[in-house]
Amino acid sequence: MNTVLDNLISLLDDGAFGSRHEIEPMTAFKWGVLYKISVIEDVVPIVFKAIVAHESDKHLDMPYEIKVLFAKGTFSEKDGVSSDFDFEDLEMQNLNYIVKKYVLKDIVYKERHSIDTSKISLDFLGLILQNANIILRHGIRLRGMIELGVFLKTKGQLVDFVKVESWIQRLKLKKMASLQASVLMELFSFETDEFPYIKKFDKHARLLTDQSLMRTYKSNKFGRSFGKYNITNCVRFYSYSHSESLCKIMSNISKSLSEIEE
């Protein structure tokens, strides 16, 4: 399975960020697994862009029928990943912990009425929050990570990272933001100086990503209940956002109990 994940990451780095990797030969079965993971992660069009760039590569022994499936792929928007927020949308980010909701509302209000308002910086904060919620629900998801990376590559020079760092500290999301930045560094073509708002990077980023990909793939393959999986996932990432994880665990338990009653 390591070869499948390595090739998937390489193709995504090529398709999203214009890198150039050597793709390792795989069996038809493994290419099928790579396609299924790409669908689950909602990254099929990005992988296909890389496949087209690798058409002259003799090592890209992808079965024709798999290539056709990639060519037909579109984004599903299933996680609602967005890089542009209205002020009201940002205030309503899915935070379970009531204190953080008020802190976020205060951040948005003050920035909105600041003499040097930075909408781009708030959008960047919104992406970090979106990914934090996705990670606590489903684990590290590649579509969200790539959206964050594309934002940095295309708009990073316009972001006020001093403000972003202070907001992350107020929201107590330093470890979660560090994890996201570390994933981009470990998996894709990013350097430490592209994350001036991060002081310490996470050495477990690649391992956690691989584990998340495999758990999500197996859950889809065997039709396992995501309710139980969500609770387990909140526990697994508890150290990255204590209050949010605990609130989401309680929310999931409450929802499960209400479903049983019905």
N, C-alpha and C positions, 0 to 999 in steps of 0.2 A: 504493500500500500504506500510505502514511502515514495516509490517512483511516481505513482499517480499524483500524489500531493505535490511533489517537487515539480513535475511537469505543469500541473495546474497553476502553481504560483509563478513559474517562469512565463507561461503564456499570458497570464494576467499582467505581469510586469511589462511584457512586450506590448500588449494591447492597450493598456491604460496609460503607460508612462514612456512608451517609445524605446524601451531597452531592447537588447538583443541577446537571447540565451540559446544555448544548444538544448534541443529537446531530445530526451532519452527515448530509445525505441521501446514500444510497448505492444502487448498482445491486443487483439480485438476486444477481448473481455475487459481489459484495463481501460481501453479508450471508452468503452461503454460506461464504466464506473466514473471516469472523469467527466463524461457528459452529464450523468445523473447528478453528480455533486455540483456541477456548474448550474444546472437547473434549480436545485435546492437553494444555492447561494445567490441566484438571480444575477449571474454574470455571463450568461451565454453570449450576448453580442460582443462583449469585450474579448472573450476567448476566440470567437470567430475572427475578429479583426486581426489577432495575432496569427491565426491559422493561415489567413490569406497572405500575410507577410512572410510566412514560412513555406509557401507553396513550392519553392525551388529546393527546399531542404530535403535531401534524400533520406534523412533519418526520421522524417515525419511520416511514418507508415500508418496513417490514420485510415481506417476503413471508409469507403466511399459513403456508405449509408449513415455513418456517424457524422461525417462532414456535412451531409445534406441536412441532418437534424440541427446542427449548429447554425447553418445558413438560414434556417427558418426561425431561429430564436429571437425573442424580443424581451425587453424588461417587463416584469410583472408589477413592479411598484408595490409588492406585497408588504414590505416593511415601512412603506411611506417615507423613504429616504429623500430628503430635500436639502438643498443648500441655500435656499432663499426663504426668509420668514417675514411675515408681517410682525409688527411689535406685539400684537395680541396673540398671534400664534406662538411666539417665543415664550410669552408669559404663561401659556397654557401647556407647556411641555409636560409630558406624562411623569411628573414627580409624585411619588406616594407620600413622602415624608412632608408633613404640613409645614415644618419650619423652613425647609428648603424651598417650598413653593413661595413663601413670603419673601425669602431672600432673593429668589430669582425675579419676583415681581418688582422688588425694590431696585435691583440692578437694571432691569429694563427701563423702569420709570426714570431713574436718574440719568441713564445714558441717552434716553430719548429726548430729555430736556437739557442736555449738556450743550455748551457752546461749541464743543468740538465732537459732536456726535459721530460715532463710527458704526454705521449700519453693517459694514463688512465684518467688523469684529464681533458684533452680536450674532451675525449669521454663522460665524465660525464657532462661537460658543454653542449655538443651537445644534450644529453638527456633532459636537462632542457630547452634548446631552442626549441626542438621538441615539448615538452609538452606545452610550452608557445604558440606556433603557433596553436596547436590543441585546446587549451583552448579558444583562441580568435576566432577560427572558429566554434567550436562545443560545447564549454563548457568543464567541467572536464570529461575526459574519463578514464575509469578504466584500460584499457590495457596499456596506457602510464604511468599511476601512478605505476602500478605493475612492468613494465619494469625498472622504476627508482628505485623502492624498491629492486628488485632482484639484480640490479647493486650494490647498496649500501651494501647489505648483502654478496655478493660474492667477490666484488672488492673494497669495501670501504676503506679497510686498505691500499690500494695502492694509493688512491687519495690524492693529495696535496690540502687540503681544504683551506689553506691560499691563494694559487693561485686562486682557484675557487671563493672564497669570493671577491677577488680584481677584477676578471673578471666580476662577477655579478654586482658589483658596477659601473664599467666602462660602462656596457651595460644598466645600470639603470633598472635592473630586480630584485631588492631586494624583492619587494613585491610579484612578480610572483614566485620567487624561494621559498619564505616563504610559499606561498599558497600551493605549491606542497609538501613541507616537512610537512606541517600541515595536509594535506590530509592523508599522510602515517601514521602520528601519531594518527589521529582521527579514521581512519578506520582499520588500520592494526597494526601488532605487532612491533611498533617502539618506541624508547625512544628519549628524547631530545638530549642526548649525541651522538646520531648517526648523528646529523646534526650540526657539529661545525661551519659551514659556515653561520648558521642562528642565528640571535640575538633576533628576535621577531617573535613569531608564530601567525598564523591567527585563531582567535576564531570562525570564520564563515565557516571553511573548510568543516565540515560535512553537514551543511545546503546548502552550494553552490553545493556540490557534489550531494545531493539528488535532488535538483532543476534541475541540469543539466541532471541527469538520466531521470527524469520524462519528461522534455521538449523534449529530444531526442526521448524517447519512443513514446510520443504523436505525434511528427512530423512524425515519421515513420509509426505509426498506421493510421494516417489520411492523409498521403501523402502530407504534407504541403511543400511548397517551401523552400529549405534551403538557397536560396539567401537572402530572407528577414530575415530568422532566423539568418544568419551569421552577418548581420548588427546589429540586436538587441543584439546578443551575444557580439559583440565588445563593444557596449555601456555599457552592463552589467558589463564587466570586464575592463572598461576604466581606473579605478583607479589603476589597477595592472600593466598597461603598457601604459601610455598616448600616446606616440608617435606612437607605433605600432598599437594601437587600432584605432587611428585617420587615419593613413595611410591605414589600412585595410578597414575601413568604406568608405573612398574615392575610394579605388580600387573597392570595391563591388558595389558602386553606379555607377561608370564609366562602369563597366562590365554590369550591369543591363540596363543602358541606351543604350549601344551598341547593346544589344540583342533586345531591343525594336525597334531600328532603322532597324535592319535586318528583 
